[in-house]
Amino acid sequence: QVQLVESGGGLVQAGGSLRLSCAASGSIFRISTMGWYRQTPGKQRDLIASITAGGSTDYADSVKGRFTISRDNTKNTVYLQMNSLKPEDTAVYYCNINQPQLRITSWGQGTQVTVSS
């Protein structure tokens, strides 16, 4: 079982920036796809950014051009740099690791991001 620990959430004003971090345990990080999801009360958890083991990235339209996902395989950590934050970015943000060949997927505990107007 892979454990993921997120950090970096908090309260920020609209237009501000935050950087989320997600540290993974174990040895499969470098061969896994990492994703950042977010969820608001009563709604489903949505994928907003992902990065493959090879470094290819993909973004939801709602965050494209504002958020950047990156990874540091030497630290088993994935990051989400969030710029130009909007009130609608307010959510609990979750980190996910996915290694389908090993049938491993796991979630972090979530970190709250609140953007005030």
N, C-alpha and C positions, 0 to 999 in steps of 0.2 A: 504494500500500500504506500503510495506516494503522499506525503504531506505537503501542503501548500500554505504559506503564511503571507498574507497581504499586509501592506502598510502604506501610509502616505495619504489616506483620506483626510477630510476635514471640511471646514467652512471657508468659502472664498467668495469674494464679490464677483459679479458678472464682469467678464473681460479678463479675469485673472487666470492663473495657471496653477496646476498641481501635477506632481509626478507620483504615480502609484508604483509600488514594487511588489513582486511576488517571488518569494524564495522557495525553491523546491528541495525536498530531501531525496536521497537515493541517487542512482546512477543513470536513469533513463532520460533525464532532462534533455540532453543534447540530441537525442534521437526522436524527440517528441514535438508535436505541434502544441503551441501554447496559445491560449485565447483569453481575451477579456470580455466579460459579459456584464450587463447591468440590468437591474430589476427595480421597478417601482411597485408600491403596494397595489395588489389586485391585478397586476399585469404579468405577462410571461417574461422569463429571463431571455434577453436578446444578446446575440453576439455582436460586438461592435468592432473588434479588431482581433486579428490572428497573425501568427508568424510560424512558418514551418521550420523544421530542423535545418533546412537549407537557407533560411533567411527570407523567404518570400513572404510578403505581407499582403493583407487584405483588410478593407475597412467598410463599415456600414456607411451609407450615404450621409447619414446624420452627423458623422464625426469626421468625414474625409476632409483633409486640409487643415484640421484643427488638432487632431490627436495623432500621436506617433507611437507605434509599438516597436520595441527593440528587445534584444536578449543578450545576455552575457553568459556564455556557456562555462566560463571559468568560475563564475559565482553561482551557477544554477539559478539565475534570476532573470525574470522578464519584467519589463518596465512599460508603463503607459504614460507618456508625456501628454498632458492635456492643456491646451492653450485656448485662449478666447472662449472661456467657459461661459455657458448660458444657463439661466435658471432651469431650462428643460433638461440639462445634463444631471440634475439632482437625482440620485439613485444610490442603491447599494451596488458596488462594483465587485465582481467575482472573478477570480483567476481560475483557469481550467487547464489541465494537462491531458493530452490525448495521444495514446500510443496504441493504435488499433491492432497492430500485428501481435502485440503482447497482451491485448485486451485489457489495457489499463486506461482508466480515466478517473480523474479525481478533481475535487473542487476545494477552493479555499473557503475560509469562514466569511468572507465578505468584508468590505470596508465602505463606510458611508461617505459619500461626497454630497455636499450641500452647497448650491450656488445661489447667493442672494442677489436680488435685483436692485 
